[in-house]
Every structure is written in C-alpha cells, then in structure tokens.
Amino acid sequence: MLMGVYSLLTASFFVLMDAVDVAFTEAAVGAGISTILMVTVLSMAGRFENRQLHHPRIALFVVLITGVMLVYGTFDMPAFGDLNAPVQTHVAPYYLQQSAQDIDIPNVVTSVLASYRGFDTFGEVVVVFTAVIGVLAMLEFSRKPDTTGDEPAPMYQHKILRIVGKILIPPIMLFALYVQFHGEYGPGGGFQAGVIFAAAIILHAMLFGVESTRKAVSMPVVKVLAAVGVLIYGSVGVVAMLNGGRFLEYNALAENPITGQHVGIIIIELGVGITVATAMMLIFLTFARRVGKANGESA
Amino acid sequence: MIEHLPILQVIIPLLAAPICLILREARLVRWFTFIASALAFVNSILLLQQVQTQGTISYSLGGWVAPIGIEYRIDLLNAYLLILVTSISTLALLAAGPSLRKELSERKETYFYVAYLLCLTGLLGILATGDAFNVFVFLEISSLASYTMIAMGRDRRALWASYQYLIMGTIGATFILIGIGLMYMMTGTLNMYDLAERLPEVQQTKTVFTAFAFFVVGVCLKLALFPLHLWLPNAYAYAPSIATVFLAATATKVAIYVLLRFIFSVYGFEFSFSHLPLQEILVALGLMGVFAASIVAIYQDNVKRLFAYSSVAQIGYMILGLGVGSKTGLTATLLHLFNHALMKGAIFLALAGLIYRVGSVNLKAFSGLGKQMPWTMAAIVVGGLSLIGVPLTVGFVSKWYLVLALLESNWWPIAVLVLIGSLLAVIYVWRIVEVAYFRKAMQDSAPYKEAPLMILIPTWILVLANIYFGIDTGFTVGLSEQIAASLFEVAK
C-alpha cells in the first residue's frame, strides 16, 4: 500500500519537474499495476516474515558505503535546473529544435522515445516480453479444466463494487485507446495505454473472478498477441530495411519522410501497446490463478 | 544486405523468439532456434571479414547519426566476441534436443528455447552496440532470460539459485544504470565514442569518479569477480545442462567485454589506470579469486558445482591479465576469454551427456564411468587438462601469455602464484579422473551406455577445437594481439 502511495507521490514530483510523460507512466505502472501485482504475490505468501536468524551487519555496511558514494557523487553535479549543464547543451537542444522538422509531432518525448531512440524502446518491449516468458515458464498451469471455476468470485457479494465496476470498465478501455493514439500529441503512448487497458481486464478479474475473465479472454490468444506485438515493432524495422533505409528508419516507410515518421510511430506504438497490455494480463492472470489454487488447497 | 550485417546479428535471434512462442510445437521450435542461431553464427563470420577488410563499421539505427540516435559499432573486439558467443550457442543448441527432452517437460521446452533466444539476443546486443544505455537495455534482456532458464532446472534448488542470481544481478544492473546516469549527467551524451571525447573535460569531478566506481562494481557483479561471485556456483550447478553450457561459456565473457570496453574505449586507459588504484585492486582480486575458488572447487562433490567454482578461478586469471595493464596482459585476457569458453563449453556439454545417461553429477556416480562412457569421460579429461594448462591445449596458450606478461612487468612472484594456482586445478581434475578411471563401477547398477550422438558430436567439436587452437594459435593469438594493440591505441 505504502509503495502505491510512494509511486503516486513520485508521479506528482515528475509533474512538478515538467516530465508529464514520465509521471503518467509512473502513475499507471508504479501506483497501479505493480501495487496490484505485489498484493497478489503477498496473498500467496505468508502474512508475516520469518524471524531473521542472522544479523545483516555486512549488508548494512554495504548499504552505508553505497549511500555515502552516492552523496559523494552529488558534490560536483551541475546545479538542478542549470541551463548550462552538459545535459542541456549537447544532444537535448537538437531534439527540441529539430524534432518539429524531422518528425513533426508536438510531443518531443514521443519523438525521442519512438524515433530517435526507437531501438531502446524496442529493447524495452522485449524486456517486457522476456518477463512474461519467465512468469509463464514458472507458473503456467497444465491445461486441465479447473473445478474451482463454479464458485462465486470473492467480491461477488459486493453489489456496489460490481455495478460501479461494470460502469467503469468500458470507459477505462476507451481511455486506453485514447492514450494509445494520442501519444503523438499529448502525454501518453503504448506503454501507458497498454497498462491502462490491462488494468480494465484486471479490474474485471478482481470483481467477477479470474475464471470468468478467462472465459472472456482466451489465454492462448493473449499469449500469441504478446508475441505479435514484438513482431509488429520488429517488422516496421525490417520493412524500413527492405525499403532501402536502416533498421527502424521510418523515413523510408513512405514517399514523404514526415509521413513515414508518423506511420512508423503509430505502428510501433501499437506494437508496444499490444505487448504491454497482454503481458500485464498474462502476468496477473497466471499469478491470480495460482492464488486461487493455493487458497482452495488450504481451505 | 551486407551493410545491414551489424543489426541483422541482433534481430535474427530477437525476431525468432516471438515466432517460437507462436509456433509452440517443441520440435519445430527446436529446429527453428537452431537455424536462427546458425544464421547468427554465419553473420558473425561475415562481420569479422568485413571488419578486417574495411575497419570499424558504424551502423546508425533509425537513420539518426551517432549522438542523436543509437549507433551500432563493430570493431575487431566485438567481432571476435560475436563469433565466440554465436558459435558456442549453435553448438549447445545442437545438443539441446535430447538433453532438454530428458530434463524438462515438453510444455516447458518451448519456453526454454524462447528464453534461450532472448538471452542470445541480449548478449549479442550488448556486444554490438556503441551506446551506453543500449548496453543496459540488452543487459536486462539477457539477464531476465537467463534467470528464467536457470529456474527451469529439475532440482528445486534451481529456483533458489535463480532467485539469488536475480537479486545479485538486479543490484549489478542498478549500479550500472546509476553509473550510466551519472555519466549522462556530466556529458549530456550516451554514445560511447562521444562519451570518450567528452569525459576528459570533466575527468576530475567527483561525479565522474562515482560513475566509474558504480559502473565497475556493477559489471564485476555480473562477471562474478571474487568476492562478488556468490551467485554463480549455484546458478551453474542447478540450471538445465544446456543453459549451463551456454551461460558458462558466454555470459561472463560478455560482462568482461563490457568492462574492457568502458575501461579502454570510454574512460581511456589513462583515467582508469593512472587516476585510480584499479590496477592493484584488479590484480589482488584476480589472484584471490584464483586461489579461493580453486580451493573451494577441490572440496566440491557435485561436479557441476566444482567446474562452476573453477569458472570463478578462471575469471580471476582474465582479470589478472587485465590488471597487468600491458599489451601482453590484455592479449592474455582476450585469449583466455576465448579459450575458457572452449574448455568450459566442452566440459559442460560432456556433463550434459553424462546427466542424460546417469542422471546425477555427484562425484560418487562417476565411479567406473571411464570404461562405460569412454568418449564422454575423455572429453572431460581433455577439457580438464586444458583448464590446468597442459601444453598442446588452449589452456597452455593463454597461461603462457599471462605468465609472459607478468614477467615482462617484472612481477615474477605473481607469475609463480599463477603456476601454483594451476597446480590446484590439477588436484580437482585429478579427483574426477581418479573416481572415473580407477574406481570400480557400483555393482548394483547396469552399465551405462555412451551418451547420445547428438550430444557427443558438439562436445567433441569443442574438444578438438581445444586441441586445434592449442597447436595452431594463428587465429586466436593473432587476433587478440591485434585487438590489444588497437585498444591501447585508442586509449592513447
């Protein structure tokens, strides 16, 4: 819970520092999804920590050294907000000034993320994909149909929650789509949209039970979609290569370089969105199912 | 297509991974993975040829030129390591079929191959890129994938080993990220060559010093330098055999590459070795690693763990070579990178065959295997001889250069210590030989058959490579000397 609060506060910090995109991501991922995942994991594990058998003195020592080093490192840092800091004078001005000419979208963050450093973003999507593979490899259950499916979901008796949830889920999904396609103009983009979309599904799973969500969302399809998202992103790069450009050179996608940039960014954002949304769903649903099992066994 | 080689190197395995998930059928996925890895191997050979004829290749991703966008930059050093990683990966995959079928359930097999490809992608990405942040992104990919592979081991302890590695690895990655972040703050750029140009201006600041410290400690966690090696023995011992082969032969080598790259190409030799007591630290830790790990290895009963500790010791030799701070020392390190991958690849592959038949790598289970599985045991023996550094094996070549480098710098006490360290290797290899060849087989078990051909063939390819590169040193020594020379040139 405190972690969620922490993330929300961090998000507000980012807003204060004019990093709206980062704040948005922090709010959606840090305060939203990670808190849910943490709570899910906690419900699987015991409630109290085992008593420590050793005193972690060495650990304390290492942590102190690290802390001292970090503080030491701040002594020669440029002042906060200094206009002449190296960060502000080297590459950043290029992004700010040329982005309009090169890519022509109002949100410079998106143009750095999706085009200038698009390959890093591709890498991040693959990181998400790798995480899903890890979770599935560890926790996926055999395909046998579950007997626990008929039981009412834990939240079934909360009428208000159910009705409010029913009202909320469609707008959340719509909002996700808005964030997805509005990423070029305002804060937003594939990562945030994917997480928000997944949040809608997770809300459904929490209110109506994991099994009923699984009926609506087919797991094999979701799995394939997670892979497809990565492939969409990659294929944009390959197509650019076949058109005579470099990997991920969107200019080569269309006659007019600017159109090419736009097309490229929209498609890769779509790939990001799909992979992130399906990844979050997969992680939550596999965990939640495991929780259901564990509770069923103990009862 | 020739000009796209640098990026193809990485995206072939990368795109193959999600396709594997869609294919699902384990057998199909297996061949698909193998083909992807083999293509990457061919690609790396072509790249080396291209680098040798044209010099350093730069490839700007997305068409944005270096400091603005991300750049792939291939010189001799990465081309050399690319070949190493892809060749080992391909050979390991050749043996993967029977070994994994025995060790994993069919459903998990597919996930294993996907994770394997992702890990390969990550390692290749780290090697190919010329962008500091990109290193971190691909480091994450390779680490996450390797945690997954390790956790799939049959033994329940594999989960714990993977978790340990996850915690240590994440701390390492965070340190690296802090280092990169501070560098960016002081220079405003993430491109390695741009960094190299802009760092000298701010060299004296405390922030750059801190950045360097965090980065080096983070990388040393990843490369399992003593005393940061604690995650390694368990991870190697309990992972599925094929994962051990691949990780033992490549992952730590790539981490050493990152260290070399940042010490020489980004910070520059001057900064790394003159302003800081790095030399003393590296030599001390390298030597301590050699001794501590070798001694622990002698007392291990699990043979996989034994060789895992021996890996920590061998990393000590590599760091020692680097610590000497001379061209010959660096040559020794580079040679040992390659040679150690050959040795450990051969040994762990042979162990994979052994697990396939015997099901255990406990030293007791080895009794009488010398007669029952002659080819497998012979492979382990040759690999062991190579570890010791017997003439006519690759181990001799790299030890020779290391001792030469130490004598050149008049550090003969350390050279003597290196030789004593090799004697420790004699002890742990002898323990295995003794049990396998001079002890009778346990009577209650039927004699084991020789390992399947699909595992034996790649094992013996590596064993023969051990001998071949031990006799004909033209390729490895020539290339290593060239690389060492070029790294020192850049540094000056």
Interface residues (C-beta under 8 A of the other chain):
Chain A: M69 L70 Y72 G73 T74 F75 D76 M77 P78 A85 P86 V87 Q88 T89 H90 V91 A92 Y94 Y95 S115 Y116 R117 G118 F119 D120 G123 E124 V126 V127 F129 T130 A131 I133 G134 L136 A137 M138 E140 S142 K223 V224 A226 A227 V228 V230 L231 G234 G237 V238 M241 G245 R246 F247 L248 E249 Y250 N251 A252
Chain B: H4 I7 I11 L14 L15 A17 P18 I19 L21 I22 Y59 S60 L61 G62 G63 W64 P67 I68 G69 I70 R107 K108 Y111 F112 V114 A115 L118 T121 G125 D131 F133 N134 V137 F138 E140 I141 L144 A145 Y147 T148 A151 M152 I178 L182 Y184 M185 M186 T187 G188 T189 R198 V202 T205 K206 T207 V208 F209 T210 A211 A213 F214
